[in-house]
């Protein structure tokens, strides 16, 4: 049976550097993109990733598959 894959693509009108910061390092800016939650990771391929609500509850988790700052991030 083939492995299922989910692909989610978003296009944002901004610079790659500003978007990378919004998605990975700037917690307050990150909340705008992640529906009030923030993400934690080392942002390197193979590192764990988790999304947390403000109270610390883990919403989702996984692994960084690809990271090529500031051009590509695959979780």
C-alpha positions in Angstrom: 0.0 0.0 0.0 1.5 3.4 -0.9 2.4 5.8 1.9 0.0 8.8 2.0 1.4 12.3 1.8 0.0 15.6 2.8 1.3 18.7 1.0 0.4 22.2 2.2 1.7 25.1 0.2 1.3 28.8 1.2 2.3 31.8 -0.8 3.1 35.0 1.2 4.0 38.4 -0.2 7.2 39.1 1.8 10.9 38.4 1.7 12.2 34.9 2.3 14.2 36.2 5.3 11.2 37.8 6.9 9.0 34.7 6.3 11.6 32.4 7.7 11.8 34.5 10.9 8.0 34.6 11.2 7.8 30.8 10.9 10.8 29.8 13.0 12.4 32.4 15.3 10.1 35.3 16.2 7.6 33.9 18.6 5.2 36.9 18.5 5.3 37.1 14.7 5.0 33.3 14.5 1.7 33.4 16.4 0.2 35.3 13.4 1.0 32.4 11.1 0.3 29.5 13.5 -3.1 30.6 14.8 -1.9 31.9 18.1 0.4 29.1 18.9 4.2 28.9 18.5 6.6 26.3 17.3 9.8 25.0 18.8 12.6 23.2 16.9 16.3 23.5 16.1 15.1 24.0 12.5 17.6 21.5 11.0 16.8 18.4 9.0 16.2 15.5 11.4 15.4 17.7 14.4 12.1 17.3 16.3 9.4 20.0 15.9 6.4 20.8 18.0 3.6 23.3 18.0 2.3 24.6 21.3 -0.6 26.6 22.6 0.1 29.5 24.9 -0.6 27.3 27.9 2.1 24.8 26.8 -0.2 22.2 25.5 1.3 20.4 22.5 -1.0 20.8 19.5 1.1 18.9 16.9 4.6 17.4 16.6 6.8 15.9 14.1 10.3 16.1 12.5 12.0 18.7 10.2 12.4 16.8 6.9 14.2 19.6 5.0 15.5 23.0 6.1 17.3 25.4 3.8 17.0 28.8 5.5 15.5 31.0 4.3 14.2 29.2 1.2 12.6 25.9 2.2 11.1 24.3 5.2 9.5 20.8 5.2 8.0 19.6 8.4 
